Amino acid sequence: MKPLTAHLNLPFFDGVHRALGTGLVSWAATQQVDETDDRTACREWVQRLGNAGWLRYCVPAEFGGALPKLDSRALAILRETLAFYSPLADFAFAMQGLGSGAITLAGTPEQQTAYLPHVASGKKIAAFALSEADAGSDAGAMTTTAVQTDNGWAINGSKTWISNGGIADFYVTFVKTDTNAGTRGITPFIVDATTSGLDASAQIAVMAPHPLATLKFENCVVPAGSQLGELNGGFKLAMQTLDIFRASVAAAALGMARRALAEAVSYSKQRSMFGGKLADFQLTQAKLGEMAALVDAAALLTYRAAWLRDEGERTGNIAKVTSEAAMAKMTATENAQRVIDMALQMHGGLGVKVGTKVESLYRDIRSLRIYEGATEVQQLIIGKALLRT
Ligand code: COS
Protein backbone atom coordinates (compact mmCIF):
# COMPACT_ATOMS: atom_id res chain seq x y z
CA MET A 1 0.00 0.00 0.00
CA LYS A 2 1.33 3.43 -0.95
CA PRO A 3 2.72 5.23 2.13
CA LEU A 4 0.57 8.02 3.47
CA THR A 5 3.35 10.55 3.38
CA ALA A 6 3.60 11.71 -0.26
CA HIS A 7 1.27 14.67 0.33
CA LEU A 8 3.50 15.94 3.16
CA ASN A 9 5.76 17.42 0.48
CA LEU A 10 3.05 19.94 -0.42
CA PRO A 11 3.96 23.52 0.52
CA PHE A 12 1.23 23.63 3.17
CA PHE A 13 3.49 21.60 5.46
CA ASP A 14 6.86 22.18 7.09
CA GLY A 15 9.54 19.99 8.67
CA VAL A 16 7.61 19.50 11.91
CA HIS A 17 4.62 18.15 9.99
CA ARG A 18 6.74 15.88 7.80
CA ALA A 19 8.44 14.35 10.85
CA LEU A 20 5.08 13.94 12.59
CA GLY A 21 3.47 12.28 9.56
CA THR A 22 6.31 9.86 8.98
CA GLY A 23 6.59 8.83 12.64
CA LEU A 24 2.85 8.42 12.95
CA VAL A 25 2.52 6.14 9.92
CA SER A 26 5.18 3.80 11.38
CA TRP A 27 3.34 3.69 14.70
CA ALA A 28 -0.25 3.45 13.45
CA ALA A 29 0.51 0.67 10.97
CA THR A 30 1.59 -1.62 13.83
CA GLN A 31 -1.35 -1.09 16.23
CA GLN A 32 -4.00 -3.78 16.60
CA VAL A 33 -6.95 -3.19 18.91
CA ASP A 34 -9.98 -5.47 19.21
CA GLU A 35 -12.85 -3.08 18.40
CA THR A 36 -15.74 -5.48 19.05
CA ASP A 37 -16.79 -3.41 22.06
CA ASP A 38 -16.41 0.23 21.02
CA ARG A 39 -16.31 1.57 24.60
CA THR A 40 -13.54 -0.73 25.74
CA ALA A 41 -11.68 -0.16 22.47
CA CYS A 42 -12.02 3.60 22.74
CA ARG A 43 -10.49 3.61 26.23
CA GLU A 44 -7.69 1.39 24.92
CA TRP A 45 -7.01 3.76 22.02
CA VAL A 46 -6.93 6.80 24.33
CA GLN A 47 -4.42 5.02 26.52
CA ARG A 48 -2.21 3.98 23.60
CA LEU A 49 -2.41 7.40 21.92
CA GLY A 50 -1.56 9.01 25.26
CA ASN A 51 1.36 6.68 26.01
CA ALA A 52 2.81 7.19 22.52
CA GLY A 53 2.60 10.98 22.90
CA TRP A 54 0.14 11.63 20.05
CA LEU A 55 -2.51 13.19 22.31
CA ARG A 56 -0.01 15.91 23.13
CA TYR A 57 -1.06 17.55 19.84
CA CYS A 58 -4.53 18.16 21.35
CA VAL A 59 -3.27 20.77 23.85
CA PRO A 60 -0.72 23.64 23.87
CA ALA A 61 2.89 23.07 25.06
CA GLU A 62 2.39 25.07 28.25
CA PHE A 63 0.05 22.33 29.48
CA GLY A 64 1.91 19.26 28.28
CA GLY A 65 1.32 19.68 24.55
CA ALA A 66 3.72 18.93 21.71
CA LEU A 67 3.57 22.35 20.00
CA PRO A 68 3.22 25.90 21.36
CA LYS A 69 -0.38 26.24 20.15
CA LEU A 70 -3.06 23.99 18.68
CA ASP A 71 -1.78 23.40 15.15
CA SER A 72 -4.49 22.67 12.62
CA ARG A 73 -2.12 21.01 10.15
CA ALA A 74 -0.78 18.65 12.82
CA LEU A 75 -4.37 17.80 13.80
CA ALA A 76 -5.17 17.15 10.14
CA ILE A 77 -2.18 14.85 9.67
CA LEU A 78 -3.00 12.94 12.84
CA ARG A 79 -6.66 12.47 11.97
CA GLU A 80 -6.01 11.59 8.34
CA THR A 81 -3.42 8.98 9.25
CA LEU A 82 -5.31 7.46 12.17
CA ALA A 83 -8.53 7.27 10.15
CA PHE A 84 -6.67 5.47 7.35
CA TYR A 85 -5.80 2.66 9.78
CA SER A 86 -8.67 2.80 12.30
CA PRO A 87 -11.59 5.26 12.26
CA LEU A 88 -12.13 4.48 15.97
CA ALA A 89 -8.53 5.47 16.79
CA ASP A 90 -9.17 8.71 14.94
CA PHE A 91 -12.38 9.25 16.90
CA ALA A 92 -10.62 8.64 20.24
CA PHE A 93 -7.93 11.15 19.27
CA ALA A 94 -10.35 13.76 17.94
CA MET A 95 -12.58 13.77 20.98
CA GLN A 96 -9.66 14.58 23.29
CA GLY A 97 -9.14 17.70 21.17
CA LEU A 98 -12.77 18.70 20.63
CA GLY A 99 -13.70 17.97 24.26
CA SER A 100 -10.89 20.11 25.63
CA GLY A 101 -10.78 22.73 22.83
CA ALA A 102 -12.90 25.29 24.69
CA ILE A 103 -10.65 24.92 27.77
CA THR A 104 -7.61 25.62 25.60
CA LEU A 105 -9.29 28.62 23.98
CA ALA A 106 -10.97 30.20 27.01
CA GLY A 107 -10.09 28.36 30.23
CA THR A 108 -8.54 30.07 33.24
CA PRO A 109 -4.95 28.98 34.06
CA GLU A 110 -6.43 26.89 36.93
CA GLN A 111 -8.86 25.12 34.60
CA GLN A 112 -6.15 24.57 32.00
CA THR A 113 -3.77 23.14 34.60
CA ALA A 114 -6.45 20.89 36.07
CA TYR A 115 -7.54 19.33 32.76
CA LEU A 116 -5.22 19.81 29.80
CA PRO A 117 -2.15 17.81 31.00
CA HIS A 118 -4.47 14.85 31.72
CA VAL A 119 -6.06 15.14 28.28
CA ALA A 120 -2.58 15.07 26.75
CA SER A 121 -1.52 11.98 28.69
CA GLY A 122 -4.82 10.15 28.15
CA LYS A 123 -5.57 10.03 31.89
CA LYS A 124 -8.79 12.00 31.45
CA ILE A 125 -11.25 11.36 28.61
CA ALA A 126 -12.92 14.51 27.28
CA ALA A 127 -16.35 15.21 25.76
CA PHE A 128 -18.12 18.15 24.13
CA ALA A 129 -21.82 18.45 24.98
CA LEU A 130 -23.67 20.89 22.73
CA SER A 131 -26.51 19.05 20.93
CA GLU A 132 -29.96 18.41 22.31
CA ALA A 133 -32.91 16.43 20.97
CA ASP A 134 -34.43 19.59 19.46
CA ALA A 135 -31.21 21.55 19.02
CA GLY A 136 -28.80 19.86 16.63
CA SER A 137 -28.13 22.04 13.58
CA ASP A 138 -29.93 24.87 15.38
CA ALA A 139 -27.53 24.80 18.32
CA GLY A 140 -28.82 28.13 19.66
CA ALA A 141 -32.22 26.54 20.35
CA MET A 142 -30.93 24.52 23.34
CA THR A 143 -33.13 24.46 26.43
CA THR A 144 -30.86 22.98 29.11
CA THR A 145 -30.35 25.69 31.71
CA ALA A 146 -27.96 26.66 34.47
CA VAL A 147 -29.22 28.83 37.30
CA GLN A 148 -26.91 30.48 39.81
CA THR A 149 -27.19 29.14 43.39
CA ASP A 150 -25.28 29.71 46.63
CA ASN A 151 -22.94 26.83 45.72
CA GLY A 152 -22.38 27.58 42.05
CA TRP A 153 -24.70 26.70 39.15
CA ALA A 154 -27.55 24.17 39.02
CA ILE A 155 -27.89 22.53 35.61
CA ASN A 156 -31.19 20.97 34.47
CA GLY A 157 -32.04 19.44 31.11
CA SER A 158 -30.64 16.94 28.67
CA LYS A 159 -27.93 16.66 26.00
CA THR A 160 -27.86 13.99 23.35
CA TRP A 161 -25.60 12.47 20.64
CA ILE A 162 -22.72 13.08 23.02
CA SER A 163 -19.58 11.35 21.84
CA ASN A 164 -17.72 9.61 24.69
CA GLY A 165 -20.95 9.81 26.71
CA GLY A 166 -20.59 7.36 29.59
CA ILE A 167 -16.82 6.93 29.27
CA ALA A 168 -15.71 10.58 29.55
CA ASP A 169 -14.17 11.95 32.74
CA PHE A 170 -15.57 15.43 32.03
CA TYR A 171 -18.09 17.08 29.75
CA VAL A 172 -17.72 20.64 28.44
CA THR A 173 -21.45 21.35 28.54
CA PHE A 174 -23.09 24.32 26.83
CA VAL A 175 -26.27 25.54 28.52
CA LYS A 176 -28.59 28.53 28.59
CA THR A 177 -27.71 31.01 31.33
CA ASP A 178 -30.13 33.60 29.92
CA THR A 179 -33.19 32.01 28.37
CA ASN A 180 -34.31 35.23 26.69
CA ALA A 181 -31.10 35.99 24.83
CA GLY A 182 -30.90 33.27 22.15
CA THR A 183 -27.33 32.57 21.07
CA ARG A 184 -26.18 35.41 23.35
CA GLY A 185 -27.39 33.57 26.46
CA ILE A 186 -25.22 30.43 26.36
CA THR A 187 -22.35 29.53 28.73
CA PRO A 188 -20.25 26.35 28.92
CA PHE A 189 -19.39 24.62 32.19
CA ILE A 190 -16.87 21.87 32.84
CA VAL A 191 -18.93 19.08 34.40
CA ASP A 192 -16.96 16.23 35.95
CA ALA A 193 -18.49 12.83 35.21
CA THR A 194 -18.81 12.08 38.93
CA THR A 195 -20.95 15.18 39.65
CA SER A 196 -24.14 14.23 41.42
CA GLY A 197 -27.21 14.90 39.27
CA LEU A 198 -25.50 13.89 36.02
CA ASP A 199 -26.62 10.60 34.47
CA ALA A 200 -24.69 9.45 31.38
CA SER A 201 -25.93 5.88 31.35
CA ALA A 202 -28.29 6.07 28.35
CA GLN A 203 -26.12 4.68 25.56
CA ILE A 204 -27.07 5.12 21.90
CA ALA A 205 -26.10 2.31 19.52
CA VAL A 206 -25.09 3.45 16.03
CA MET A 207 -24.10 1.75 12.77
CA ALA A 208 -20.33 2.08 13.21
CA PRO A 209 -18.18 1.85 16.38
CA HIS A 210 -18.66 5.16 18.21
CA PRO A 211 -19.49 5.52 21.93
CA LEU A 212 -22.51 7.85 22.20
CA ALA A 213 -24.96 8.67 24.99
CA THR A 214 -27.71 10.96 26.15
CA LEU A 215 -26.85 12.97 29.28
CA LYS A 216 -29.48 13.89 31.85
CA PHE A 217 -28.90 16.74 34.29
CA GLU A 218 -31.16 16.87 37.33
CA ASN A 219 -30.22 19.61 39.73
CA CYS A 220 -26.61 18.94 38.84
CA VAL A 221 -24.68 21.55 40.83
CA VAL A 222 -21.26 22.59 39.57
CA PRO A 223 -18.97 25.07 41.35
CA ALA A 224 -18.70 28.67 40.10
CA GLY A 225 -15.11 27.89 39.06
CA SER A 226 -16.32 25.47 36.40
CA GLN A 227 -17.73 28.26 34.22
CA LEU A 228 -15.73 28.47 31.00
CA GLY A 229 -15.11 31.85 29.42
CA GLU A 230 -17.38 34.85 29.69
CA LEU A 231 -20.91 34.52 30.99
CA ASN A 232 -23.25 34.23 27.97
CA GLY A 233 -20.29 34.10 25.55
CA GLY A 234 -20.56 30.36 24.97
CA PHE A 235 -22.10 30.22 21.50
CA LYS A 236 -19.13 32.01 19.95
CA LEU A 237 -16.76 29.80 21.91
CA ALA A 238 -18.54 26.69 20.59
CA MET A 239 -18.30 28.02 17.03
CA GLN A 240 -14.61 28.90 17.46
CA THR A 241 -13.94 25.39 18.74
CA LEU A 242 -15.81 23.93 15.77
CA ASP A 243 -13.84 26.20 13.39
CA ILE A 244 -10.73 24.28 14.47
CA PHE A 245 -12.17 20.79 14.55
CA ARG A 246 -14.38 20.90 11.45
CA ALA A 247 -11.27 21.04 9.26
CA SER A 248 -10.00 18.03 11.17
CA VAL A 249 -13.24 16.10 10.46
CA ALA A 250 -12.42 16.77 6.80
CA ALA A 251 -9.01 15.22 7.38
CA ALA A 252 -10.56 12.12 8.97
CA ALA A 253 -12.86 11.69 5.95
CA LEU A 254 -9.83 12.11 3.73
CA GLY A 255 -7.99 9.32 5.54
CA MET A 256 -10.95 6.98 5.07
CA ALA A 257 -11.22 7.90 1.38
CA ARG A 258 -7.50 7.32 0.85
CA ARG A 259 -7.87 3.91 2.46
CA ALA A 260 -10.83 3.01 0.22
CA LEU A 261 -8.88 4.09 -2.86
CA ALA A 262 -5.86 2.04 -1.76
CA GLU A 263 -8.11 -0.99 -1.20
CA ALA A 264 -9.71 -0.51 -4.64
CA VAL A 265 -6.35 -0.23 -6.43
CA SER A 266 -4.97 -3.28 -4.69
CA TYR A 267 -8.11 -5.38 -5.24
CA SER A 268 -8.42 -4.41 -8.91
CA LYS A 269 -4.86 -5.58 -9.57
CA GLN A 270 -5.41 -9.03 -8.13
CA ARG A 271 -9.04 -9.82 -9.03
CA SER A 272 -9.24 -12.03 -12.14
CA MET A 273 -12.07 -11.31 -14.57
CA PHE A 274 -12.91 -12.18 -18.20
CA GLY A 275 -9.46 -13.60 -18.76
CA GLY A 276 -7.61 -10.59 -17.31
CA LYS A 277 -7.55 -8.50 -14.17
CA LEU A 278 -10.22 -6.04 -13.03
CA ALA A 279 -7.64 -3.27 -13.38
CA ASP A 280 -7.27 -4.00 -17.13
CA PHE A 281 -10.72 -2.61 -17.90
CA GLN A 282 -11.14 1.01 -18.89
CA LEU A 283 -14.28 1.17 -16.74
CA THR A 284 -12.14 0.37 -13.70
CA GLN A 285 -9.44 2.83 -14.70
CA ALA A 286 -12.02 5.57 -15.18
CA LYS A 287 -13.50 4.92 -11.73
CA LEU A 288 -10.07 4.93 -10.09
CA GLY A 289 -9.29 8.20 -11.86
CA GLU A 290 -12.47 9.77 -10.59
CA MET A 291 -11.81 8.54 -7.06
CA ALA A 292 -8.25 9.89 -7.04
CA ALA A 293 -9.42 13.33 -8.19
CA LEU A 294 -12.13 13.40 -5.50
CA VAL A 295 -9.52 12.53 -2.88
CA ASP A 296 -7.08 15.20 -4.04
CA ALA A 297 -9.79 17.88 -4.25
CA ALA A 298 -10.76 17.09 -0.65
CA ALA A 299 -7.11 17.10 0.42
CA LEU A 300 -6.39 20.52 -1.02
CA LEU A 301 -9.44 22.13 0.62
CA THR A 302 -8.60 20.45 3.93
CA TYR A 303 -4.95 21.51 3.94
CA ARG A 304 -5.92 25.04 2.86
CA ALA A 305 -8.31 25.42 5.79
CA ALA A 306 -5.71 24.09 8.23
CA TRP A 307 -2.89 26.19 6.78
CA LEU A 308 -4.97 29.37 6.80
CA ARG A 309 -5.80 28.92 10.47
CA ASP A 310 -2.18 28.22 11.41
CA GLU A 311 -1.00 31.24 9.41
CA GLY A 312 -3.51 33.41 11.26
CA GLU A 313 -2.13 32.16 14.60
CA ARG A 314 1.47 32.62 13.47
CA THR A 315 1.03 36.19 12.26
CA GLY A 316 -1.21 37.15 15.18
CA ASN A 317 -3.89 38.08 12.68
CA ILE A 318 -6.53 35.49 13.42
CA ALA A 319 -8.41 35.57 10.18
CA LYS A 320 -11.82 33.91 10.32
CA VAL A 321 -11.59 30.58 8.59
CA THR A 322 -15.20 29.58 9.14
CA SER A 323 -16.06 29.36 5.43
CA GLU A 324 -12.87 27.55 4.45
CA ALA A 325 -13.34 25.04 7.28
CA ALA A 326 -16.96 24.55 6.20
CA MET A 327 -15.95 23.98 2.56
CA ALA A 328 -13.33 21.45 3.62
CA LYS A 329 -15.70 19.57 5.94
CA MET A 330 -18.52 19.47 3.40
CA THR A 331 -16.39 18.49 0.41
CA ALA A 332 -14.16 15.96 2.13
CA THR A 333 -17.00 14.08 3.83
CA GLU A 334 -19.23 14.04 0.74
CA ASN A 335 -16.33 13.03 -1.55
CA ALA A 336 -15.24 10.32 0.87
CA GLN A 337 -18.73 8.83 0.88
CA ARG A 338 -18.64 8.66 -2.95
CA VAL A 339 -15.13 7.24 -3.07
CA ILE A 340 -15.92 4.57 -0.49
CA ASP A 341 -19.13 3.65 -2.32
CA MET A 342 -17.21 3.27 -5.60
CA ALA A 343 -14.55 1.17 -3.89
CA LEU A 344 -17.25 -1.04 -2.39
CA GLN A 345 -18.94 -1.46 -5.79
CA MET A 346 -15.63 -2.49 -7.31
CA HIS A 347 -15.31 -5.25 -4.71
CA GLY A 348 -18.64 -6.79 -5.84
CA GLY A 349 -20.16 -9.17 -3.30
CA LEU A 350 -17.06 -8.97 -1.13
CA GLY A 351 -17.78 -5.28 -0.65
CA VAL A 352 -20.83 -5.99 1.49
CA LYS A 353 -19.32 -8.92 3.37
CA VAL A 354 -18.93 -8.09 7.05
CA GLY A 355 -15.23 -7.93 7.85
CA THR A 356 -14.12 -6.49 4.50
CA LYS A 357 -12.39 -3.12 5.00
CA VAL A 358 -14.58 -1.28 2.47
CA GLU A 359 -17.71 -2.61 4.19
CA SER A 360 -16.70 -1.11 7.54
CA LEU A 361 -15.56 2.13 5.90
CA TYR A 362 -18.99 2.40 4.26
CA ARG A 363 -20.55 2.47 7.74
CA ASP A 364 -17.74 4.51 9.34
CA ILE A 365 -17.97 7.45 6.93
CA ARG A 366 -21.71 8.04 7.14
CA SER A 367 -21.89 9.98 10.41
CA LEU A 368 -19.14 12.40 9.39
CA ARG A 369 -21.59 14.02 6.96
CA ILE A 370 -23.81 14.75 9.96
CA TYR A 371 -21.76 15.48 13.08
CA GLU A 372 -19.99 18.76 13.88
CA GLY A 373 -22.36 20.49 11.49
CA ALA A 374 -24.21 18.56 8.79
CA THR A 375 -23.42 19.20 5.13
CA GLU A 376 -26.48 21.45 4.95
CA VAL A 377 -25.17 23.56 7.85
CA GLN A 378 -21.84 23.95 6.06
CA GLN A 379 -23.67 25.07 2.90
CA LEU A 380 -25.54 27.61 4.98
CA ILE A 381 -22.35 28.93 6.59
CA ILE A 382 -20.64 29.35 3.20
CA GLY A 383 -23.71 30.88 1.56
CA LYS A 384 -24.32 33.36 4.42
CA ALA A 385 -20.67 34.44 4.33
CA LEU A 386 -20.85 35.04 0.57
CA LEU A 387 -23.92 37.21 0.98
CA ARG A 388 -22.15 39.29 3.63
CA THR A 389 -19.39 40.31 1.19
N1 COS B 1 -16.78 32.28 15.30
C1 COS B 1 -17.15 33.29 16.15
N2 COS B 1 -18.43 33.74 16.25
C2 COS B 1 -19.36 33.15 15.48
C3 COS B 1 -19.05 32.10 14.58
C4 COS B 1 -17.70 31.68 14.50
N3 COS B 1 -17.33 30.70 13.68
N4 COS B 1 -20.18 31.71 13.95
C5 COS B 1 -21.17 32.49 14.44
N5 COS B 1 -20.66 33.35 15.35
C6 COS B 1 -21.40 34.38 16.09
C7 COS B 1 -22.08 35.34 15.12
O1 COS B 1 -21.19 36.38 14.74
C8 COS B 1 -23.23 35.88 15.96
O2 COS B 1 -22.71 36.84 16.85
P1 COS B 1 -23.60 38.11 17.37
O3 COS B 1 -24.59 37.55 18.34
O4 COS B 1 -22.60 39.00 18.04
O5 COS B 1 -24.24 38.71 16.17
C9 COS B 1 -23.61 34.64 16.81
O6 COS B 1 -22.46 33.78 16.83
C10 COS B 1 -24.79 33.90 16.24
O7 COS B 1 -24.48 33.55 14.88
P2 COS B 1 -25.61 33.17 13.81
O8 COS B 1 -26.66 34.25 13.82
O9 COS B 1 -24.96 32.84 12.52
O10 COS B 1 -26.24 31.87 14.52
P3 COS B 1 -27.37 30.88 14.05
O11 COS B 1 -28.22 30.58 15.23
O12 COS B 1 -28.00 31.37 12.79
O13 COS B 1 -26.55 29.50 13.79
C11 COS B 1 -25.22 27.88 12.57
C12 COS B 1 -25.60 29.37 12.84
C13 COS B 1 -26.34 27.10 11.92
C14 COS B 1 -24.02 27.97 11.67
C15 COS B 1 -24.81 27.22 13.93
O14 COS B 1 -25.93 27.05 14.77
C16 COS B 1 -24.14 25.88 13.73
O15 COS B 1 -22.94 25.81 13.44
N6 COS B 1 -24.91 24.79 13.89
C17 COS B 1 -24.36 23.44 13.85
C18 COS B 1 -23.94 23.07 15.22
C19 COS B 1 -23.07 21.86 15.22
O16 COS B 1 -22.05 21.81 14.56
N7 COS B 1 -23.50 20.88 16.01
C20 COS B 1 -22.77 19.69 16.17
C21 COS B 1 -22.18 19.68 17.54
S1 COS B 1 -20.73 18.77 17.69
S2 COS B 1 -21.14 16.99 17.17
Residues whose N, C-alpha, C, O or C-beta is under 5 A from the ligand:
A	BS01	COS	L130 G136 S137 D138 A139 G140 T183 K236 M239 Q240 D243 T322 Y371 E372 G373 V377
